[in-house]
Amino acid sequence: MSYILHLETSTKQCSVALSKDARCISKKKLLAENFSHSEKLHLFIQDVINEAGIVISDLEAIAISKGPGSYTGLRIGVAAAKGLCFALDLPLIAINTLTIMVQPFFDIKDFDFLIPMLDARRMEVYTAVFNKNKKIQLQTTALVLTEDSFMSQVGKSNCLIIGNGASKFQALSPKIKAHFRKEIDYPSAENMILLAWEKFHNKDFESLADFEPYYLKDFQTTSPRKT
């Protein structure tokens, strides 16, 4: 039996899931405007372990959503994951946040492409393009949206746009055949489980000493005016 703990903190939603042999056996999540990850994450970890009736030493790996996403959220999640791995001598599994986001939508038959979008700043989003066969058509990137975005990747195919950056694109009246969900979809720990299980069996682990969140871009600061 393999127990893996999954942590997702890249947005204002904080979520934790515990899996046993690739099956979710316990989960917790909270979507909070005041970004309470530092308060909730360790409580959620303890909750899912208690609910499953195991002890923390039963874990065999920790999986973390590595980004892109919120700098603060990623930093909190990765610090917690690395701390557990060091303390328990466990391997660390890292998964791209946009890949996590699209997992629940591949079974929808009406769309040829999935385009997740995480809000970055102004008209910019973190995004990628996946086809219905789960292949990446556009690698993870920070993109300033225009009405012409994604035309070269998807052509005239039907596309499902998800995430908290989708409304920015919808407001531009995009030229691609874009379809938008009424709900705002956030990455969630329970959607990491099959991805983490595959990496666990392939021993695709991160170096604890060197691993850092995938921030994708540096913070931008305003240069002082010359006098």
PyMOL CGO cylinders between C-alpha atoms (Angstrom):
from pymol import cmd
from pymol.cgo import CYLINDER

trace = [
    CYLINDER, 0.00, 0.00, 0.00, 1.32, 3.40, -1.01, 0.3, 1, 1, 1, 1, 1, 1,
    CYLINDER, 1.32, 3.40, -1.01, 0.07, 6.52, 0.73, 0.3, 1, 1, 1, 1, 1, 1,
    CYLINDER, 0.07, 6.52, 0.73, 0.86, 9.81, -1.00, 0.3, 1, 1, 1, 1, 1, 1,
    CYLINDER, 0.86, 9.81, -1.00, 0.03, 13.25, 0.38, 0.3, 1, 1, 1, 1, 1, 1,
    CYLINDER, 0.03, 13.25, 0.38, -0.88, 15.88, -2.24, 0.3, 1, 1, 1, 1, 1, 1,
    CYLINDER, -0.88, 15.88, -2.24, -0.67, 19.64, -1.62, 0.3, 1, 1, 1, 1, 1, 1,
    CYLINDER, -0.67, 19.64, -1.62, -2.09, 22.35, -3.90, 0.3, 1, 1, 1, 1, 1, 1,
    CYLINDER, -2.09, 22.35, -3.90, -1.64, 26.02, -2.89, 0.3, 1, 1, 1, 1, 1, 1,
    CYLINDER, -1.64, 26.02, -2.89, -1.01, 27.88, -6.15, 0.3, 1, 1, 1, 1, 1, 1,
    CYLINDER, -1.01, 27.88, -6.15, -4.18, 30.02, -6.02, 0.3, 1, 1, 1, 1, 1, 1,
    CYLINDER, -4.18, 30.02, -6.02, -6.49, 31.38, -3.33, 0.3, 1, 1, 1, 1, 1, 1,
    CYLINDER, -6.49, 31.38, -3.33, -7.86, 27.84, -3.01, 0.3, 1, 1, 1, 1, 1, 1,
    CYLINDER, -7.86, 27.84, -3.01, -5.89, 25.70, -0.58, 0.3, 1, 1, 1, 1, 1, 1,
    CYLINDER, -5.89, 25.70, -0.58, -6.39, 21.94, -0.91, 0.3, 1, 1, 1, 1, 1, 1,
    CYLINDER, -6.39, 21.94, -0.91, -4.91, 18.73, 0.45, 0.3, 1, 1, 1, 1, 1, 1,
    CYLINDER, -4.91, 18.73, 0.45, -5.64, 15.14, -0.58, 0.3, 1, 1, 1, 1, 1, 1,
    CYLINDER, -5.64, 15.14, -0.58, -4.44, 11.77, 0.63, 0.3, 1, 1, 1, 1, 1, 1,
    CYLINDER, -4.44, 11.77, 0.63, -4.32, 8.83, -1.74, 0.3, 1, 1, 1, 1, 1, 1,
    CYLINDER, -4.32, 8.83, -1.74, -3.86, 5.12, -1.23, 0.3, 1, 1, 1, 1, 1, 1,
    CYLINDER, -3.86, 5.12, -1.23, -2.70, 3.22, -4.31, 0.3, 1, 1, 1, 1, 1, 1,
    CYLINDER, -2.70, 3.22, -4.31, -3.89, 6.01, -6.64, 0.3, 1, 1, 1, 1, 1, 1,
    CYLINDER, -3.89, 6.01, -6.64, -7.31, 6.32, -4.98, 0.3, 1, 1, 1, 1, 1, 1,
    CYLINDER, -7.31, 6.32, -4.98, -8.38, 9.39, -3.00, 0.3, 1, 1, 1, 1, 1, 1,
    CYLINDER, -8.38, 9.39, -3.00, -9.26, 8.40, 0.56, 0.3, 1, 1, 1, 1, 1, 1,
    CYLINDER, -9.26, 8.40, 0.56, -9.41, 11.82, 2.22, 0.3, 1, 1, 1, 1, 1, 1,
    CYLINDER, -9.41, 11.82, 2.22, -9.43, 15.47, 1.10, 0.3, 1, 1, 1, 1, 1, 1,
    CYLINDER, -9.43, 15.47, 1.10, -9.88, 19.01, 2.36, 0.3, 1, 1, 1, 1, 1, 1,
    CYLINDER, -9.88, 19.01, 2.36, -10.09, 22.33, 0.55, 0.3, 1, 1, 1, 1, 1, 1,
    CYLINDER, -10.09, 22.33, 0.55, -10.98, 25.94, 1.18, 0.3, 1, 1, 1, 1, 1, 1,
    CYLINDER, -10.98, 25.94, 1.18, -11.47, 28.81, -1.24, 0.3, 1, 1, 1, 1, 1, 1,
    CYLINDER, -11.47, 28.81, -1.24, -10.83, 32.01, 0.71, 0.3, 1, 1, 1, 1, 1, 1,
    CYLINDER, -10.83, 32.01, 0.71, -10.46, 35.57, -0.52, 0.3, 1, 1, 1, 1, 1, 1,
    CYLINDER, -10.46, 35.57, -0.52, -8.11, 36.43, 2.33, 0.3, 1, 1, 1, 1, 1, 1,
    CYLINDER, -8.11, 36.43, 2.33, -5.56, 33.78, 1.29, 0.3, 1, 1, 1, 1, 1, 1,
    CYLINDER, -5.56, 33.78, 1.29, -5.36, 31.75, 4.52, 0.3, 1, 1, 1, 1, 1, 1,
    CYLINDER, -5.36, 31.75, 4.52, -2.93, 29.06, 3.33, 0.3, 1, 1, 1, 1, 1, 1,
    CYLINDER, -2.93, 29.06, 3.33, -0.39, 29.65, 6.09, 0.3, 1, 1, 1, 1, 1, 1,
    CYLINDER, -0.39, 29.65, 6.09, -3.14, 29.08, 8.67, 0.3, 1, 1, 1, 1, 1, 1,
    CYLINDER, -3.14, 29.08, 8.67, -4.99, 26.19, 7.03, 0.3, 1, 1, 1, 1, 1, 1,
    CYLINDER, -4.99, 26.19, 7.03, -2.46, 24.02, 5.20, 0.3, 1, 1, 1, 1, 1, 1,
    CYLINDER, -2.46, 24.02, 5.20, -0.97, 22.17, 8.16, 0.3, 1, 1, 1, 1, 1, 1,
    CYLINDER, -0.97, 22.17, 8.16, -4.40, 21.77, 9.75, 0.3, 1, 1, 1, 1, 1, 1,
    CYLINDER, -4.40, 21.77, 9.75, -5.69, 20.22, 6.53, 0.3, 1, 1, 1, 1, 1, 1,
    CYLINDER, -5.69, 20.22, 6.53, -2.70, 17.87, 6.39, 0.3, 1, 1, 1, 1, 1, 1,
    CYLINDER, -2.70, 17.87, 6.39, -3.41, 16.64, 9.91, 0.3, 1, 1, 1, 1, 1, 1,
    CYLINDER, -3.41, 16.64, 9.91, -7.14, 16.37, 9.16, 0.3, 1, 1, 1, 1, 1, 1,
    CYLINDER, -7.14, 16.37, 9.16, -6.74, 14.12, 6.09, 0.3, 1, 1, 1, 1, 1, 1,
    CYLINDER, -6.74, 14.12, 6.09, -4.28, 11.88, 7.90, 0.3, 1, 1, 1, 1, 1, 1,
    CYLINDER, -4.28, 11.88, 7.90, -6.58, 11.55, 10.91, 0.3, 1, 1, 1, 1, 1, 1,
    CYLINDER, -6.58, 11.55, 10.91, -9.64, 10.89, 8.73, 0.3, 1, 1, 1, 1, 1, 1,
    CYLINDER, -9.64, 10.89, 8.73, -7.79, 8.10, 6.92, 0.3, 1, 1, 1, 1, 1, 1,
    CYLINDER, -7.79, 8.10, 6.92, -6.84, 6.46, 10.22, 0.3, 1, 1, 1, 1, 1, 1,
    CYLINDER, -6.84, 6.46, 10.22, -3.12, 6.44, 9.50, 0.3, 1, 1, 1, 1, 1, 1,
    CYLINDER, -3.12, 6.44, 9.50, -0.09, 8.15, 11.03, 0.3, 1, 1, 1, 1, 1, 1,
    CYLINDER, -0.09, 8.15, 11.03, 2.17, 10.54, 9.19, 0.3, 1, 1, 1, 1, 1, 1,
    CYLINDER, 2.17, 10.54, 9.19, 5.01, 8.01, 9.14, 0.3, 1, 1, 1, 1, 1, 1,
    CYLINDER, 5.01, 8.01, 9.14, 2.85, 5.80, 6.87, 0.3, 1, 1, 1, 1, 1, 1,
    CYLINDER, 2.85, 5.80, 6.87, 3.34, 8.24, 4.00, 0.3, 1, 1, 1, 1, 1, 1,
    CYLINDER, 3.34, 8.24, 4.00, 5.59, 7.16, 1.13, 0.3, 1, 1, 1, 1, 1, 1,
    CYLINDER, 5.59, 7.16, 1.13, 5.82, 10.41, -0.83, 0.3, 1, 1, 1, 1, 1, 1,
    CYLINDER, 5.82, 10.41, -0.83, 4.73, 14.04, -0.89, 0.3, 1, 1, 1, 1, 1, 1,
    CYLINDER, 4.73, 14.04, -0.89, 3.33, 15.57, -4.10, 0.3, 1, 1, 1, 1, 1, 1,
    CYLINDER, 3.33, 15.57, -4.10, 3.28, 19.31, -4.61, 0.3, 1, 1, 1, 1, 1, 1,
    CYLINDER, 3.28, 19.31, -4.61, 1.71, 21.55, -7.24, 0.3, 1, 1, 1, 1, 1, 1,
    CYLINDER, 1.71, 21.55, -7.24, 4.85, 23.36, -8.37, 0.3, 1, 1, 1, 1, 1, 1,
    CYLINDER, 4.85, 23.36, -8.37, 3.37, 26.32, -10.27, 0.3, 1, 1, 1, 1, 1, 1,
    CYLINDER, 3.37, 26.32, -10.27, 2.92, 28.59, -12.01, 0.3, 1, 1, 1, 1, 1, 1,
    CYLINDER, 2.92, 28.59, -12.01, 0.63, 30.57, -9.76, 0.3, 1, 1, 1, 1, 1, 1,
    CYLINDER, 0.63, 30.57, -9.76, 0.66, 32.85, -6.76, 0.3, 1, 1, 1, 1, 1, 1,
    CYLINDER, 0.66, 32.85, -6.76, 4.14, 33.52, -5.43, 0.3, 1, 1, 1, 1, 1, 1,
    CYLINDER, 4.14, 33.52, -5.43, 2.94, 33.46, -1.82, 0.3, 1, 1, 1, 1, 1, 1,
    CYLINDER, 2.94, 33.46, -1.82, 0.82, 30.34, -2.25, 0.3, 1, 1, 1, 1, 1, 1,
    CYLINDER, 0.82, 30.34, -2.25, 3.55, 28.40, -4.03, 0.3, 1, 1, 1, 1, 1, 1,
    CYLINDER, 3.55, 28.40, -4.03, 6.14, 29.39, -1.45, 0.3, 1, 1, 1, 1, 1, 1,
    CYLINDER, 6.14, 29.39, -1.45, 3.92, 28.19, 1.43, 0.3, 1, 1, 1, 1, 1, 1,
    CYLINDER, 3.92, 28.19, 1.43, 3.10, 24.88, -0.25, 0.3, 1, 1, 1, 1, 1, 1,
    CYLINDER, 3.10, 24.88, -0.25, 6.63, 24.05, -1.31, 0.3, 1, 1, 1, 1, 1, 1,
    CYLINDER, 6.63, 24.05, -1.31, 8.04, 24.93, 2.11, 0.3, 1, 1, 1, 1, 1, 1,
    CYLINDER, 8.04, 24.93, 2.11, 5.54, 22.58, 3.75, 0.3, 1, 1, 1, 1, 1, 1,
    CYLINDER, 5.54, 22.58, 3.75, 6.24, 19.78, 1.26, 0.3, 1, 1, 1, 1, 1, 1,
    CYLINDER, 6.24, 19.78, 1.26, 10.00, 20.04, 1.58, 0.3, 1, 1, 1, 1, 1, 1,
    CYLINDER, 10.00, 20.04, 1.58, 9.77, 20.21, 5.36, 0.3, 1, 1, 1, 1, 1, 1,
    CYLINDER, 9.77, 20.21, 5.36, 7.79, 16.97, 5.46, 0.3, 1, 1, 1, 1, 1, 1,
    CYLINDER, 7.79, 16.97, 5.46, 10.13, 15.27, 3.02, 0.3, 1, 1, 1, 1, 1, 1,
    CYLINDER, 10.13, 15.27, 3.02, 13.22, 16.21, 5.03, 0.3, 1, 1, 1, 1, 1, 1,
    CYLINDER, 13.22, 16.21, 5.03, 11.62, 15.25, 8.35, 0.3, 1, 1, 1, 1, 1, 1,
    CYLINDER, 11.62, 15.25, 8.35, 10.25, 11.89, 7.14, 0.3, 1, 1, 1, 1, 1, 1,
    CYLINDER, 10.25, 11.89, 7.14, 12.95, 11.09, 4.57, 0.3, 1, 1, 1, 1, 1, 1,
    CYLINDER, 12.95, 11.09, 4.57, 10.38, 10.95, 1.75, 0.3, 1, 1, 1, 1, 1, 1,
    CYLINDER, 10.38, 10.95, 1.75, 10.68, 11.64, -1.99, 0.3, 1, 1, 1, 1, 1, 1,
    CYLINDER, 10.68, 11.64, -1.99, 9.18, 14.82, -3.43, 0.3, 1, 1, 1, 1, 1, 1,
    CYLINDER, 9.18, 14.82, -3.43, 6.96, 14.72, -6.52, 0.3, 1, 1, 1, 1, 1, 1,
    CYLINDER, 6.96, 14.72, -6.52, 6.29, 17.99, -8.36, 0.3, 1, 1, 1, 1, 1, 1,
    CYLINDER, 6.29, 17.99, -8.36, 3.48, 18.52, -10.89, 0.3, 1, 1, 1, 1, 1, 1,
    CYLINDER, 3.48, 18.52, -10.89, 2.77, 21.48, -13.15, 0.3, 1, 1, 1, 1, 1, 1,
    CYLINDER, 2.77, 21.48, -13.15, -0.27, 23.39, -11.88, 0.3, 1, 1, 1, 1, 1, 1,
    CYLINDER, -0.27, 23.39, -11.88, -1.83, 23.86, -15.32, 0.3, 1, 1, 1, 1, 1, 1,
    CYLINDER, -1.83, 23.86, -15.32, -1.59, 20.12, -15.97, 0.3, 1, 1, 1, 1, 1, 1,
    CYLINDER, -1.59, 20.12, -15.97, -3.45, 19.52, -12.70, 0.3, 1, 1, 1, 1, 1, 1,
    CYLINDER, -3.45, 19.52, -12.70, -6.19, 21.97, -13.72, 0.3, 1, 1, 1, 1, 1, 1,
    CYLINDER, -6.19, 21.97, -13.72, -7.13, 20.23, -16.96, 0.3, 1, 1, 1, 1, 1, 1,
    CYLINDER, -7.13, 20.23, -16.96, -7.36, 16.67, -15.59, 0.3, 1, 1, 1, 1, 1, 1,
    CYLINDER, -7.36, 16.67, -15.59, -11.14, 16.66, -14.90, 0.3, 1, 1, 1, 1, 1, 1,
    CYLINDER, -11.14, 16.66, -14.90, -12.01, 17.88, -18.40, 0.3, 1, 1, 1, 1, 1, 1,
    CYLINDER, -12.01, 17.88, -18.40, -10.43, 15.41, -20.81, 0.3, 1, 1, 1, 1, 1, 1,
    CYLINDER, -10.43, 15.41, -20.81, -13.57, 13.26, -20.88, 0.3, 1, 1, 1, 1, 1, 1,
    CYLINDER, -13.57, 13.26, -20.88, -15.68, 16.08, -22.32, 0.3, 1, 1, 1, 1, 1, 1,
    CYLINDER, -15.68, 16.08, -22.32, -16.26, 15.08, -25.95, 0.3, 1, 1, 1, 1, 1, 1,
    CYLINDER, -16.26, 15.08, -25.95, -17.29, 18.46, -27.38, 0.3, 1, 1, 1, 1, 1, 1,
    CYLINDER, -17.29, 18.46, -27.38, -13.87, 20.10, -27.23, 0.3, 1, 1, 1, 1, 1, 1,
    CYLINDER, -13.87, 20.10, -27.23, -10.64, 19.49, -29.14, 0.3, 1, 1, 1, 1, 1, 1,
    CYLINDER, -10.64, 19.49, -29.14, -8.46, 21.65, -26.91, 0.3, 1, 1, 1, 1, 1, 1,
    CYLINDER, -8.46, 21.65, -26.91, -8.30, 22.61, -23.26, 0.3, 1, 1, 1, 1, 1, 1,
    CYLINDER, -8.30, 22.61, -23.26, -6.80, 25.98, -22.33, 0.3, 1, 1, 1, 1, 1, 1,
    CYLINDER, -6.80, 25.98, -22.33, -6.26, 26.60, -18.60, 0.3, 1, 1, 1, 1, 1, 1,
    CYLINDER, -6.26, 26.60, -18.60, -5.65, 30.19, -17.49, 0.3, 1, 1, 1, 1, 1, 1,
    CYLINDER, -5.65, 30.19, -17.49, -4.41, 31.43, -14.15, 0.3, 1, 1, 1, 1, 1, 1,
    CYLINDER, -4.41, 31.43, -14.15, -4.66, 35.15, -13.49, 0.3, 1, 1, 1, 1, 1, 1,
    CYLINDER, -4.66, 35.15, -13.49, -1.25, 36.85, -13.49, 0.3, 1, 1, 1, 1, 1, 1,
    CYLINDER, -1.25, 36.85, -13.49, -1.60, 40.63, -13.71, 0.3, 1, 1, 1, 1, 1, 1,
    CYLINDER, -1.60, 40.63, -13.71, -3.44, 43.13, -15.89, 0.3, 1, 1, 1, 1, 1, 1,
    CYLINDER, -3.44, 43.13, -15.89, -4.22, 41.26, -19.15, 0.3, 1, 1, 1, 1, 1, 1,
    CYLINDER, -4.22, 41.26, -19.15, -1.61, 38.57, -18.51, 0.3, 1, 1, 1, 1, 1, 1,
    CYLINDER, -1.61, 38.57, -18.51, -2.28, 34.93, -17.65, 0.3, 1, 1, 1, 1, 1, 1,
    CYLINDER, -2.28, 34.93, -17.65, -0.29, 31.78, -17.04, 0.3, 1, 1, 1, 1, 1, 1,
    CYLINDER, -0.29, 31.78, -17.04, -1.50, 29.37, -19.68, 0.3, 1, 1, 1, 1, 1, 1,
    CYLINDER, -1.50, 29.37, -19.68, -0.87, 26.34, -21.89, 0.3, 1, 1, 1, 1, 1, 1,
    CYLINDER, -0.87, 26.34, -21.89, -2.79, 24.41, -24.54, 0.3, 1, 1, 1, 1, 1, 1,
    CYLINDER, -2.79, 24.41, -24.54, -3.63, 20.69, -24.31, 0.3, 1, 1, 1, 1, 1, 1,
    CYLINDER, -3.63, 20.69, -24.31, -5.27, 18.63, -27.04, 0.3, 1, 1, 1, 1, 1, 1,
    CYLINDER, -5.27, 18.63, -27.04, -7.93, 15.98, -26.32, 0.3, 1, 1, 1, 1, 1, 1,
    CYLINDER, -7.93, 15.98, -26.32, -5.22, 13.29, -26.31, 0.3, 1, 1, 1, 1, 1, 1,
    CYLINDER, -5.22, 13.29, -26.31, -3.56, 15.03, -23.34, 0.3, 1, 1, 1, 1, 1, 1,
    CYLINDER, -3.56, 15.03, -23.34, -0.65, 16.25, -25.44, 0.3, 1, 1, 1, 1, 1, 1,
    CYLINDER, -0.65, 16.25, -25.44, 0.69, 19.76, -24.93, 0.3, 1, 1, 1, 1, 1, 1,
    CYLINDER, 0.69, 19.76, -24.93, 0.28, 22.02, -27.95, 0.3, 1, 1, 1, 1, 1, 1,
    CYLINDER, 0.28, 22.02, -27.95, 1.61, 25.13, -26.21, 0.3, 1, 1, 1, 1, 1, 1,
    CYLINDER, 1.61, 25.13, -26.21, 4.04, 24.85, -23.32, 0.3, 1, 1, 1, 1, 1, 1,
    CYLINDER, 4.04, 24.85, -23.32, 3.39, 26.72, -20.09, 0.3, 1, 1, 1, 1, 1, 1,
    CYLINDER, 3.39, 26.72, -20.09, 3.88, 30.42, -20.65, 0.3, 1, 1, 1, 1, 1, 1,
    CYLINDER, 3.88, 30.42, -20.65, 3.04, 33.87, -19.29, 0.3, 1, 1, 1, 1, 1, 1,
    CYLINDER, 3.04, 33.87, -19.29, 0.92, 35.44, -22.01, 0.3, 1, 1, 1, 1, 1, 1,
    CYLINDER, 0.92, 35.44, -22.01, -0.54, 38.91, -22.48, 0.3, 1, 1, 1, 1, 1, 1,
    CYLINDER, -0.54, 38.91, -22.48, -3.93, 38.13, -23.98, 0.3, 1, 1, 1, 1, 1, 1,
    CYLINDER, -3.93, 38.13, -23.98, -5.27, 39.61, -27.21, 0.3, 1, 1, 1, 1, 1, 1,
    CYLINDER, -5.27, 39.61, -27.21, -8.28, 38.68, -29.35, 0.3, 1, 1, 1, 1, 1, 1,
    CYLINDER, -8.28, 38.68, -29.35, -5.86, 36.75, -31.63, 0.3, 1, 1, 1, 1, 1, 1,
    CYLINDER, -5.86, 36.75, -31.63, -4.36, 34.59, -28.87, 0.3, 1, 1, 1, 1, 1, 1,
    CYLINDER, -4.36, 34.59, -28.87, -4.06, 30.82, -29.55, 0.3, 1, 1, 1, 1, 1, 1,
    CYLINDER, -4.06, 30.82, -29.55, -5.10, 31.01, -33.21, 0.3, 1, 1, 1, 1, 1, 1,
    CYLINDER, -5.10, 31.01, -33.21, -1.91, 29.35, -34.41, 0.3, 1, 1, 1, 1, 1, 1,
    CYLINDER, -1.91, 29.35, -34.41, -2.30, 26.47, -31.92, 0.3, 1, 1, 1, 1, 1, 1,
    CYLINDER, -2.30, 26.47, -31.92, -5.99, 25.63, -32.26, 0.3, 1, 1, 1, 1, 1, 1,
    CYLINDER, -5.99, 25.63, -32.26, -7.20, 27.02, -35.60, 0.3, 1, 1, 1, 1, 1, 1,
    CYLINDER, -7.20, 27.02, -35.60, -10.98, 26.64, -35.93, 0.3, 1, 1, 1, 1, 1, 1,
    CYLINDER, -10.98, 26.64, -35.93, -11.34, 23.86, -33.35, 0.3, 1, 1, 1, 1, 1, 1,
    CYLINDER, -11.34, 23.86, -33.35, -13.61, 24.04, -30.32, 0.3, 1, 1, 1, 1, 1, 1,
    CYLINDER, -13.61, 24.04, -30.32, -11.76, 25.06, -27.16, 0.3, 1, 1, 1, 1, 1, 1,
    CYLINDER, -11.76, 25.06, -27.16, -12.74, 24.95, -23.50, 0.3, 1, 1, 1, 1, 1, 1,
    CYLINDER, -12.74, 24.95, -23.50, -11.25, 27.78, -21.45, 0.3, 1, 1, 1, 1, 1, 1,
    CYLINDER, -11.25, 27.78, -21.45, -10.97, 27.25, -17.69, 0.3, 1, 1, 1, 1, 1, 1,
    CYLINDER, -10.97, 27.25, -17.69, -9.49, 28.99, -14.67, 0.3, 1, 1, 1, 1, 1, 1,
    CYLINDER, -9.49, 28.99, -14.67, -9.62, 32.32, -12.89, 0.3, 1, 1, 1, 1, 1, 1,
    CYLINDER, -9.62, 32.32, -12.89, -8.00, 34.09, -15.84, 0.3, 1, 1, 1, 1, 1, 1,
    CYLINDER, -8.00, 34.09, -15.84, -10.64, 33.00, -18.36, 0.3, 1, 1, 1, 1, 1, 1,
    CYLINDER, -10.64, 33.00, -18.36, -12.85, 36.06, -17.88, 0.3, 1, 1, 1, 1, 1, 1,
    CYLINDER, -12.85, 36.06, -17.88, -10.04, 38.29, -19.18, 0.3, 1, 1, 1, 1, 1, 1,
    CYLINDER, -10.04, 38.29, -19.18, -10.02, 36.38, -22.45, 0.3, 1, 1, 1, 1, 1, 1,
    CYLINDER, -10.02, 36.38, -22.45, -13.81, 36.28, -22.70, 0.3, 1, 1, 1, 1, 1, 1,
    CYLINDER, -13.81, 36.28, -22.70, -13.95, 40.07, -22.40, 0.3, 1, 1, 1, 1, 1, 1,
    CYLINDER, -13.95, 40.07, -22.40, -11.79, 40.39, -25.53, 0.3, 1, 1, 1, 1, 1, 1,
    CYLINDER, -11.79, 40.39, -25.53, -14.28, 38.51, -27.77, 0.3, 1, 1, 1, 1, 1, 1,
    CYLINDER, -14.28, 38.51, -27.77, -11.57, 36.07, -28.92, 0.3, 1, 1, 1, 1, 1, 1,
    CYLINDER, -11.57, 36.07, -28.92, -11.35, 34.94, -32.54, 0.3, 1, 1, 1, 1, 1, 1,
    CYLINDER, -11.35, 34.94, -32.54, -10.94, 31.25, -31.69, 0.3, 1, 1, 1, 1, 1, 1,
    CYLINDER, -10.94, 31.25, -31.69, -13.97, 29.06, -30.94, 0.3, 1, 1, 1, 1, 1, 1,
    CYLINDER, -13.97, 29.06, -30.94, -13.71, 29.60, -27.21, 0.3, 1, 1, 1, 1, 1, 1,
    CYLINDER, -13.71, 29.60, -27.21, -16.25, 28.19, -24.76, 0.3, 1, 1, 1, 1, 1, 1,
    CYLINDER, -16.25, 28.19, -24.76, -16.28, 29.36, -21.16, 0.3, 1, 1, 1, 1, 1, 1,
    CYLINDER, -16.28, 29.36, -21.16, -17.63, 27.67, -18.04, 0.3, 1, 1, 1, 1, 1, 1,
    CYLINDER, -17.63, 27.67, -18.04, -19.89, 29.60, -15.69, 0.3, 1, 1, 1, 1, 1, 1,
    CYLINDER, -19.89, 29.60, -15.69, -17.92, 28.27, -12.72, 0.3, 1, 1, 1, 1, 1, 1,
    CYLINDER, -17.92, 28.27, -12.72, -14.38, 29.39, -11.95, 0.3, 1, 1, 1, 1, 1, 1,
    CYLINDER, -14.38, 29.39, -11.95, -12.20, 26.29, -11.86, 0.3, 1, 1, 1, 1, 1, 1,
    CYLINDER, -12.20, 26.29, -11.86, -9.18, 26.17, -9.56, 0.3, 1, 1, 1, 1, 1, 1,
    CYLINDER, -9.18, 26.17, -9.56, -6.46, 23.51, -9.40, 0.3, 1, 1, 1, 1, 1, 1,
    CYLINDER, -6.46, 23.51, -9.40, -7.22, 20.97, -6.70, 0.3, 1, 1, 1, 1, 1, 1,
    CYLINDER, -7.22, 20.97, -6.70, -5.11, 18.41, -4.84, 0.3, 1, 1, 1, 1, 1, 1,
    CYLINDER, -5.11, 18.41, -4.84, -7.42, 15.50, -5.66, 0.3, 1, 1, 1, 1, 1, 1,
    CYLINDER, -7.42, 15.50, -5.66, -6.70, 16.03, -9.38, 0.3, 1, 1, 1, 1, 1, 1,
    CYLINDER, -6.70, 16.03, -9.38, -2.99, 15.44, -8.72, 0.3, 1, 1, 1, 1, 1, 1,
    CYLINDER, -2.99, 15.44, -8.72, -3.46, 11.84, -7.67, 0.3, 1, 1, 1, 1, 1, 1,
    CYLINDER, -3.46, 11.84, -7.67, -3.08, 9.88, -10.92, 0.3, 1, 1, 1, 1, 1, 1,
    CYLINDER, -3.08, 9.88, -10.92, -0.29, 12.18, -12.12, 0.3, 1, 1, 1, 1, 1, 1,
    CYLINDER, -0.29, 12.18, -12.12, 1.60, 11.72, -8.86, 0.3, 1, 1, 1, 1, 1, 1,
    CYLINDER, 1.60, 11.72, -8.86, 1.05, 7.95, -8.88, 0.3, 1, 1, 1, 1, 1, 1,
    CYLINDER, 1.05, 7.95, -8.88, 2.66, 7.67, -12.31, 0.3, 1, 1, 1, 1, 1, 1,
    CYLINDER, 2.66, 7.67, -12.31, 5.66, 9.72, -11.20, 0.3, 1, 1, 1, 1, 1, 1,
    CYLINDER, 5.66, 9.72, -11.20, 5.94, 7.69, -7.99, 0.3, 1, 1, 1, 1, 1, 1,
    CYLINDER, 5.94, 7.69, -7.99, 6.20, 4.41, -9.88, 0.3, 1, 1, 1, 1, 1, 1,
    CYLINDER, 6.20, 4.41, -9.88, 8.65, 5.88, -12.37, 0.3, 1, 1, 1, 1, 1, 1,
    CYLINDER, 8.65, 5.88, -12.37, 10.71, 7.25, -9.46, 0.3, 1, 1, 1, 1, 1, 1,
    CYLINDER, 10.71, 7.25, -9.46, 10.47, 10.68, -11.05, 0.3, 1, 1, 1, 1, 1, 1,
    CYLINDER, 10.47, 10.68, -11.05, 11.43, 12.62, -7.94, 0.3, 1, 1, 1, 1, 1, 1,
    CYLINDER, 11.43, 12.62, -7.94, 12.82, 16.09, -7.31, 0.3, 1, 1, 1, 1, 1, 1,
    CYLINDER, 12.82, 16.09, -7.31, 16.08, 17.01, -5.63, 0.3, 1, 1, 1, 1, 1, 1,
    CYLINDER, 16.08, 17.01, -5.63, 15.09, 18.34, -2.22, 0.3, 1, 1, 1, 1, 1, 1,
    CYLINDER, 15.09, 18.34, -2.22, 18.16, 20.51, -1.99, 0.3, 1, 1, 1, 1, 1, 1,
    CYLINDER, 18.16, 20.51, -1.99, 17.62, 22.22, -5.33, 0.3, 1, 1, 1, 1, 1, 1,
    CYLINDER, 17.62, 22.22, -5.33, 13.86, 22.27, -5.88, 0.3, 1, 1, 1, 1, 1, 1,
    CYLINDER, 13.86, 22.27, -5.88, 12.12, 25.63, -6.09, 0.3, 1, 1, 1, 1, 1, 1,
    CYLINDER, 12.12, 25.63, -6.09, 8.58, 26.57, -7.13, 0.3, 1, 1, 1, 1, 1, 1,
    CYLINDER, 8.58, 26.57, -7.13, 7.99, 27.25, -10.82, 0.3, 1, 1, 1, 1, 1, 1,
    CYLINDER, 7.99, 27.25, -10.82, 7.24, 30.94, -10.57, 0.3, 1, 1, 1, 1, 1, 1,
    CYLINDER, 7.24, 30.94, -10.57, 7.56, 31.31, -14.37, 0.3, 1, 1, 1, 1, 1, 1,
    CYLINDER, 7.56, 31.31, -14.37, 8.46, 34.98, -14.13, 0.3, 1, 1, 1, 1, 1, 1,
    CYLINDER, 8.46, 34.98, -14.13, 10.17, 37.28, -11.68, 0.3, 1, 1, 1, 1, 1, 1,
    CYLINDER, 10.17, 37.28, -11.68, 8.44, 39.99, -9.76, 0.3, 1, 1, 1, 1, 1, 1,
    CYLINDER, 8.44, 39.99, -9.76, 8.33, 43.25, -11.65, 0.3, 1, 1, 1, 1, 1, 1,
    CYLINDER, 8.33, 43.25, -11.65, 9.29, 46.40, -9.81, 0.3, 1, 1, 1, 1, 1, 1,
    CYLINDER, 9.29, 46.40, -9.81, 9.07, 50.00, -10.90, 0.3, 1, 1, 1, 1, 1, 1,
    CYLINDER, 9.07, 50.00, -10.90, 12.40, 51.71, -11.45, 0.3, 1, 1, 1, 1, 1, 1,
    CYLINDER, 12.40, 51.71, -11.45, 12.88, 54.99, -9.63, 0.3, 1, 1, 1, 1, 1, 1,
    CYLINDER, 12.88, 54.99, -9.63, 12.57, 58.08, -11.76, 0.3, 1, 1, 1, 1, 1, 1,
    CYLINDER, 12.57, 58.08, -11.76, 15.73, 59.86, -12.70, 0.3, 1, 1, 1, 1, 1, 1,
    CYLINDER, 15.73, 59.86, -12.70, 16.07, 63.38, -11.35, 0.3, 1, 1, 1, 1, 1, 1,
]
cmd.load_cgo(trace, "trace")
